[in-house]
């Protein structure tokens, strides 16, 4: 099977789906590793002492695979310690937050599955950086 026969998005080869686009955020940065019509894959790096907003998504679930560092995940009303090799599943409509509690960068791979992967699908409940 050739890569182009996988057809990640209509008319797009698998090489085109792997965008390597990224963005800096106040808490660190992310890099988009793959973006198709049925999943998005990102690498996130959270700086020591930083955390993402307490948020949820209506249109996607997320799967996190920690590749390095130490942190905690708020998942609903649970606080889950994480380290390299740990995984976390975040269902749709579940409040969650990622925090780096270590002295080094916390890194993870995030796989999003659902109907929409837009940044507009982030509902923030609490944010250290005063983002809407």
TACORWO-V726952 format. One record per residue. N is the residue number from 0. RES is the residue in three letters. PHI is phi in whole degrees, 0 to 359 (* if undefined). Layout:
N/RES/PHI ; N/RES/PHI
This chain:
0/UNK/* ; 1/UNK/279 ; 2/UNK/304 ; 3/UNK/291 ; 4/UNK/286 ; 5/UNK/287 ; 6/UNK/46 ; 7/UNK/306 ; 8/UNK/231 ; 9/UNK/310 ; 10/UNK/77 ; 11/UNK/240 ; 12/UNK/279 ; 13/UNK/296 ; 14/UNK/296 ; 15/UNK/291 ; 16/UNK/293 ; 17/UNK/272 ; 18/UNK/277 ; 19/UNK/57 ; 20/UNK/269 ; 21/UNK/216 ; 22/UNK/213 ; 23/UNK/270 ; 24/UNK/231 ; 25/UNK/300 ; 26/UNK/271 ; 27/UNK/156 ; 28/UNK/200 ; 29/UNK/220 ; 30/UNK/232 ; 31/UNK/278 ; 32/UNK/271 ; 33/UNK/204 ; 34/UNK/215 ; 35/UNK/235 ; 36/UNK/281 ; 37/UNK/238 ; 38/UNK/198 ; 39/UNK/228 ; 40/UNK/235 ; 41/UNK/233 ; 42/UNK/253 ; 43/UNK/250 ; 44/UNK/233 ; 45/UNK/252 ; 46/UNK/290 ; 47/UNK/306 ; 48/UNK/79 ; 49/UNK/255 ; 50/UNK/210 ; 51/UNK/280 ; 52/UNK/293 ; 53/UNK/283 ; 54/UNK/213 ; 55/UNK/209 ; 56/UNK/228 ; 57/UNK/277 ; 58/UNK/246 ; 59/UNK/208 ; 60/UNK/253 ; 61/UNK/228 ; 62/UNK/236 ; 63/UNK/250 ; 64/UNK/238 ; 65/UNK/281 ; 66/UNK/253 ; 67/UNK/193 ; 68/UNK/94 ; 69/UNK/234 ; 70/UNK/197 ; 71/UNK/227 ; 72/UNK/241 ; 73/UNK/272 ; 74/UNK/228 ; 75/UNK/65 ; 76/UNK/257 ; 77/UNK/258 ; 78/UNK/244 ; 79/UNK/247 ; 80/UNK/287 ; 81/UNK/226 ; 82/UNK/203 ; 83/UNK/308 ; 84/UNK/96 ; 85/UNK/277 ; 86/UNK/233 ; 87/UNK/222 ; 88/UNK/255 ; 89/UNK/245 ; 90/UNK/292 ; 91/UNK/306 ; 92/UNK/62 ; 93/UNK/247 ; 94/UNK/296 ; 95/UNK/206 ; 96/UNK/205 ; 97/UNK/244 ; 98/UNK/225 ; 99/UNK/269 ; 100/UNK/255 ; 101/UNK/263 ; 102/UNK/266 ; 103/UNK/242 ; 104/UNK/299 ; 105/UNK/264 ; 106/UNK/236 ; 107/UNK/211 ; 108/UNK/257 ; 109/UNK/246 ; 110/UNK/247 ; 111/UNK/257 ; 112/UNK/231 ; 113/UNK/155 ; 114/UNK/271 ; 115/UNK/210 ; 116/UNK/242 ; 117/UNK/294 ; 118/UNK/295 ; 119/UNK/293 ; 120/UNK/274 ; 121/UNK/260 ; 122/UNK/255 ; 123/UNK/265 ; 124/UNK/254 ; 125/UNK/206 ; 126/UNK/213 ; 127/UNK/295 ; 128/UNK/250 ; 129/UNK/57 ; 130/UNK/274 ; 131/UNK/287
